[in-house]
Amino acid sequence: MMNRLIFAAALGLATTGTTQAAAIHGLVNTGVDASLVDNNYQLNGKASFVTANDAAFPFPHWSANTASSRWIMPTALQGESFNHTSPGTYTWHLGFDLSGFDAASASFSGRFAADNRATAYLNGHAIGLTSGFGENDWRQLSAASYFVAGLNSLDFVITNDAYGAGNPTGLRVEFLSSQVTAVPEPEAFAMLLAGLLLVGAAGRLRRS
């Protein structure tokens, strides 16, 4: 009987210490919420607008939209021209929450493109840089550090160079994978402590 108790306690210890990785909730691609408005990516606190007409300017200069992701823009007028006389800066913000998860275990990988170019920041740390917006101008977007407990910020700071006409700006983001490990619940720690006490008591009984 005692051997079975010890085995059960040991099994409980093993399973208590094991957690499974899950995808990071909130890391979503641009323009995929079945709407012409993307509320996930905020520009100056407001929703972004999704490009709707794949046959109109700025296509085919931009990489073609797909079911995985679409380009987002500052306004609903696709192809609107900006920054005719001086460069402009646009910061798109995506927030996600790691409450209940081990931030040190988090990671993601993906890619992004921007018109004209962008730097990606995770909680203020640069993690990626783009240089163009055509089919061959995707750039890697990845992180395995800089995550924090609770709310996290992923920001894309775009520079749109000055140009007299036909000067749109936009952003496109695709996440390919992500993972994070949950923090064990308090009940799990209680089970762990109970298992340790049981194993200790069993050892003392066997010696007595």
ABEGO torsion letter per residue (X at the ends): XAAAAAAAAAAAAAAAABBBBBBBBGBBBBGAAGBABBAABBBGGBBBBBBABAABOAOAABBBBBAABBBBBABABBGBBBGAABBBBBBBBBBBBABGBBAAABBBBBBBBBOABBBBBBGGBBABBBABABAAABBBBBBABGBBBEBBBBBBBBBBBBBABGBBBBBBBBBABBBBBBBBBAAAAAAAAAAAAAAAAAAAAAAX
